[in-house]
């Protein structure tokens, strides 16, 4: 997954993420676009279901951060998650999404890379979420 760091489309997504984080209207648009694209994914395959699960965690985490209810994460890590979401919703990236099967493969690679990179942060968030729900 080292090639994610050199992916020019992901680098562009990271730049877009920095301008997006303080703009609630654009964040909402990203959430809506992500949810819409998620609903179109066939989760009958294992890899697709893993992608959906990870993206849903990203959405919940970024939403909690944007609302101010969860801030126990560095801004650079939220920006990585936003970049992964931007990459996911952008139809023209390294492998265009209109190409059957392989179109989501690069999206999955980016999401998985960010998820693995931030695994400890995500685990802390999920524990926070579970504690919040049980309170």
C-alpha positions in Angstrom: 0.0 0.0 0.0 3.0 2.2 -0.2 1.8 3.4 -3.6 -1.0 5.4 -1.9 1.5 7.9 -0.6 2.6 8.7 -4.1 -0.8 8.7 -5.7 -1.4 12.1 -7.2 -5.1 11.8 -6.9 -4.9 11.1 -3.2 -2.5 14.1 -2.8 -5.1 16.3 -4.4 -7.8 14.8 -2.1 -5.6 15.8 0.9 -5.3 19.3 -0.3 -9.1 19.5 -0.7 -9.6 18.1 2.8 -7.7 21.1 4.3 -10.2 23.5 2.8 -13.1 21.4 3.7 -12.6 20.8 7.4 -13.9 24.2 8.6 -16.8 24.4 6.1 -19.8 22.6 7.5 -21.8 23.0 4.3 -19.1 21.3 2.3 -18.6 18.6 4.9 -22.4 17.8 4.8 -22.1 17.6 1.0 -19.2 15.1 1.4 -21.2 13.1 3.9 -24.2 13.0 1.6 -22.1 12.0 -1.4 -20.4 9.3 0.6 -23.7 7.9 1.9 -25.1 7.9 -1.7 -22.1 6.1 -3.1 -22.1 3.6 -0.2 -25.7 2.7 -0.9 -24.7 1.8 -4.5 -22.0 -0.7 -3.4 -22.9 -4.4 -3.6 -21.9 -5.7 -0.2 -22.2 -9.3 -1.1 -18.5 -9.6 -1.5 -16.2 -9.6 1.6 -14.0 -6.8 0.3 -17.0 -4.5 -0.4 -18.5 -5.1 3.1 -15.1 -4.2 4.7 -15.0 -1.1 2.6 -18.5 -0.1 3.7 -17.7 -0.7 7.4 -14.5 1.3 7.3 -16.1 4.2 5.5 -19.0 4.3 7.9 -16.5 4.6 10.8 -14.8 7.4 9.0 -18.1 9.2 8.5 -19.1 8.8 12.2 -15.7 9.9 13.3 -15.5 13.0 11.1 -19.1 13.9 11.9 -18.4 13.7 15.7 -15.2 15.8 15.2 -17.1 18.4 13.1 -19.8 18.7 15.8 -17.2 19.1 18.4 -18.3 16.1 20.4 -15.1 14.1 19.7 -11.8 15.9 19.6 -9.4 13.3 20.9 -7.6 13.1 17.6 -5.1 15.2 15.8 -6.3 17.4 13.0 -3.9 15.8 10.5 -5.6 12.4 11.1 -9.1 13.8 10.5 -7.7 15.3 7.3 -6.5 11.9 6.2 -10.0 10.5 6.8 -11.5 13.4 4.8 -9.0 12.8 2.0 -10.0 9.1 1.9 -13.7 10.1 1.7 -13.0 12.7 -1.0 -11.0 10.0 -2.9 -13.9 7.6 -2.5 -16.6 9.9 -3.9 -14.4 11.3 -6.7 -15.4 9.2 -9.8 -12.2 10.0 -11.7 -9.2 8.9 -9.8 -6.3 6.4 -10.4 -8.8 3.8 -11.6 -12.1 5.5 -12.7 -15.2 4.2 -10.8 -17.1 3.5 -14.0 -14.8 0.5 -14.8 -16.6 -2.5 -13.5 -15.1 -4.2 -10.4 -11.7 -2.6 -10.6 -13.1 0.9 -10.3 -13.6 0.6 -6.6 -10.3 -1.3 -6.1 -8.2 1.8 -5.8 -10.8 3.4 -3.5 -10.7 0.4 -1.3 -6.9 0.5 -1.2 -6.9 4.1 -0.1 -9.5 3.6 2.6 -7.8 0.5 3.9 -4.4 2.3 3.9 -5.8 5.2 5.9 -7.7 2.9 8.2 -4.6 0.8 9.0 -2.5 3.9 9.4 -5.0 5.3 12.0 -6.0 2.0 13.6 -5.2 3.1 17.2 -7.1 6.4 16.7 -10.1 4.5 15.3 -10.0 2.0 18.2 -10.1 4.9 20.7 -13.0 6.5 18.9 -15.0 3.2 18.8 -14.4 2.7 22.5 -15.5 6.4 23.1 -18.6 5.7 21.0 -19.4 2.5 22.9 -19.0 4.3 26.2 -21.2 7.2 25.0 -23.9 4.7 24.0 -23.8 2.8 27.3 -24.0 6.0 29.4 
